[in-house]
């Protein structure tokens, strides 16, 4: 029968339990096992595999981990790697080695000691072959056809350094420096390529081949720093490009073009705002052309595990996408009138930036005079016609909204807590202007772009 919780077990059961206990104490846990036992999930956490993100970033080198006097040396080393891999622009993806090339290398250099000895002997340049001359011509040709900061830096490297670098590659039976990114950095083939890259860079750097980049020679002699920079650039940056290109062909070049397009747009936006400010345009016009975009400041944190919290539900998703402090005619009338009353109420007191295109003649003096009008005169002469196209909430609608318990928006020219012009449709200078102001704003922007 089962024993009640209040009863004590019999003496025989007690003795049996004592007899079953081991007579010798268990061995003391090692220091490593003590560390693994911390926490309630110590046993499972010790055998838990790394996530894909952690495995991909294990070779990533953070900026603060690089000494300040080694930044130029890092740029020179990355330039050297792009030289031997013939990836002279940022969107160039290194080619993968063939199985035949890897098999031939493993057959020729099965002993790593022979490889190290040959690498030290190969630093002395003893002539050149036709293949080395072809490699040099290929590098110089790419300098003309491909434009980047890397090509400008490589153009200042003397020819005999480039010849010697490719001569060392060919002396090991390698026609091109192509790491095997689907293997590990410590494989025999990849480790040999790392030794070749570091050795050739050290030789050129101490021979003043990279003096034009302002490197510190003392940093070149730091073997551990070179090793970390190599793993960061090759096995974190270049490997990500290779895997991204393998997933979708052309994705690396497409992403590079998009980055350049966004940078040009930012520069043009800043130039437009400066041009309008220098030519004393009113604030309402400057707000129309500046197209401010919400960009939260990035906050750095210590690389420690953090607990995830559920994001709070946004009070007004649409208001967070509406721009801040913009004129009313930044919106196309059709899009603005399609918004709910509570969102249109944010712009009751918003100013009007531009007159209707049909209200101005071809007289240049009239085009220049309207910007000097006061806000009251501008509204009386031009602005009221533009404002009539927008369906602003009436007092009855505002009262009904207040009776329903919706908070009444503040009387301001802006809306929301942030701005993201790409989320709103048919607005202002971002592509969906109203037909009334499209001609005028387009001519203004052409003048601004021409002034740049």
Beta strands, then each sheet from edge to edge (+ up, - down):
end
